[in-house]
């Protein structure tokens, strides 16, 4: 790569696809998108119009940011129409792999079982030195407290080493997340 060319900085956001959630979670997604765009990051997500994913995408468009959506072909009916780039996959497993590719951080917003799957797989890959980005779970209003307790339980029982447990950070606010993103390279 030519050293005079700026390296693209990308962050993957794992988001809820549910429409039946408290509006505070959608608002946090909008704020996180704004913060990441203002810092010059390209946003990578699941790329659909559904739930928090759609709110995140709307805000990236409002900010004039760059947004890459990674979508399995079977979900074509819910693709967000204004993505900067759409990448189609054959499976959810391929989707997750491509979502993380080339990112310097993975951010799990409050979300459901799909978000949890993406987050835990990313942590597992980091443990295996197969993902080098930072990992964040936005603990808005204590959303991820049960996960923190579970990870701590795993450490106390020897099922998880402390080094791996410390690979995931739990910022309490979007502002804390933004501050952490400012120092990533």
C-alpha positions in Angstrom: 0.0 0.0 0.0 1.3 3.5 -0.9 2.2 5.2 2.4 0.8 8.5 1.0 -2.7 7.0 0.9 -4.8 7.2 4.0 -5.9 3.9 5.4 -9.6 3.5 5.5 -10.8 3.2 9.1 -13.8 0.9 9.6 -16.0 0.0 12.6 -18.5 -2.8 12.6 -21.7 -2.2 14.5 -23.8 -5.2 15.7 -27.4 -4.0 16.0 -30.9 -5.2 16.9 -33.3 -5.9 14.1 -36.3 -5.7 16.4 -38.8 -2.9 16.1 -40.3 -3.7 19.5 -37.6 -2.1 21.7 -37.3 1.0 23.8 -36.6 4.1 21.7 -33.6 4.9 23.9 -31.7 2.1 22.2 -32.5 3.5 18.7 -31.4 6.9 19.9 -28.2 5.5 21.2 -27.6 3.9 17.7 -28.1 7.3 16.1 -25.7 9.0 18.5 -23.1 6.2 18.0 -23.4 6.5 14.2 -23.0 10.3 14.5 -19.9 10.0 16.7 -18.3 7.4 14.4 -19.0 9.4 11.3 -17.6 12.6 12.9 -14.4 10.7 13.7 -14.1 9.7 10.0 -14.9 6.0 10.4 -16.6 3.9 7.7 -19.6 2.1 9.3 -20.1 -1.6 8.6 -23.3 -3.3 9.6 -25.9 -5.9 8.7 -27.3 -3.4 6.3 -31.0 -3.8 6.7 -33.9 -1.4 7.3 -35.0 -3.3 10.4 -34.9 -2.0 14.0 -31.7 -0.4 15.3 -29.9 -1.3 12.1 -32.2 0.9 10.2 -31.8 3.8 12.7 -28.0 3.5 12.5 -28.2 3.5 8.6 -30.6 6.6 8.6 -28.1 8.5 10.8 -25.1 7.6 8.6 -27.0 9.0 5.6 -27.9 12.2 7.5 -24.2 12.6 8.5 -23.0 12.0 4.9 -20.9 9.0 6.1 -19.8 5.9 4.4 -21.8 2.7 5.2 -21.1 -0.8 4.0 -23.9 -3.3 4.5 -23.2 -7.0 4.5 -26.4 -9.0 3.7 -27.2 -12.6 3.0 -29.1 -13.0 -0.2 -32.1 -14.5 1.6 -32.6 -11.1 3.3 -32.7 -9.1 0.1 -36.2 -7.8 0.8 -35.0 -5.8 3.8 -31.8 -4.2 2.5 -31.2 -0.6 3.3 -31.6 1.4 0.0 -28.9 4.1 0.6 -25.9 2.1 1.6 -22.5 3.3 0.2 -21.7 -0.3 -0.6 -23.8 -3.5 -0.4 -22.0 -6.9 -0.2 -24.1 -10.0 -0.6 -23.3 -13.3 1.1 -24.6 -16.8 0.9 -24.9 -17.4 4.7 -25.0 -15.7 8.1 -21.6 -17.2 8.9 -20.1 -15.5 5.8 -21.9 -12.3 6.7 -20.3 -12.2 10.2 -16.9 -12.9 8.8 -17.1 -10.1 6.2 -18.6 -7.7 8.7 -15.5 -7.9 10.8 -13.0 -8.0 8.0 -10.6 -5.0 8.1 -12.3 -3.3 11.0 -10.4 -1.7 13.9 -13.3 -2.1 16.3 -16.5 -4.1 16.8 -19.3 -2.3 18.7 -22.3 -4.3 20.0 -25.2 -2.0 20.6 -28.0 -3.3 22.8 -29.5 -6.1 20.8 -31.0 -9.5 20.7 -29.7 -13.1 20.2 -28.1 -12.2 16.8 -26.2 -9.4 18.3 -25.1 -11.6 21.2 -23.9 -14.2 18.7 -21.9 -11.7 16.7 -20.4 -10.3 19.9 -19.4 -13.6 21.4 -18.0 -14.9 18.2 -15.9 -11.8 17.8 -14.6 -12.2 21.4 -13.8 -15.9 20.7 -11.9 -14.9 17.5 -10.0 -12.2 19.5 -9.0 -14.9 22.0 -7.6 -17.0 19.2 -5.8 -14.0 17.7 -8.0 -14.1 14.7 -9.6 -10.7 15.3 -7.3 -7.8 16.2 -9.8 -5.0 16.7 -11.1 -3.6 19.9 -14.4 -5.0 21.2 -17.1 -2.9 22.8 -20.6 -3.6 24.2 -22.5 -0.4 24.8 -23.9 -1.0 28.3 -26.6 1.6 28.1 -28.7 1.6 31.3 -27.0 -1.6 32.4 -28.1 -3.6 29.3 -25.0 -5.8 29.3 -24.7 -6.3 33.1 -25.9 -9.9 32.8 -23.3 -10.6 30.2 -20.6 -9.0 32.3 -21.7 -11.2 35.3 -21.6 -14.3 33.1 -18.1 -13.5 31.8 -16.9 -12.8 35.4 -18.5 -16.1 36.5 -16.5 -17.9 33.7 -13.3 -16.3 35.0 -14.1 -17.3 38.6 -14.7 -20.9 37.6 -11.6 -21.1 35.3 -13.7 -21.4 32.2 -12.3 -18.1 30.8 -8.9 -16.4 31.4 -8.8 -12.8 32.6 -6.8 -11.7 29.5 -9.7 -12.7 27.3 -12.3 -11.2 29.7 -10.5 -7.9 29.4 -10.7 -7.9 25.6 -14.2 -6.6 25.8 -15.0 -3.1 27.2 -18.4 -2.0 28.4 -18.8 1.8 27.9 -21.8 3.0 29.8 -22.7 5.9 27.4 -22.2 6.8 23.8 -19.9 9.6 25.0 -17.6 7.0 26.7 -17.7 4.9 23.5 -16.8 7.9 21.4 -13.9 8.7 23.6 -12.6 5.2 23.2 -13.0 5.3 19.4 -10.9 8.5 19.3 -7.8 6.7 20.2 -8.1 3.7 17.9 -5.7 3.2 15.0 
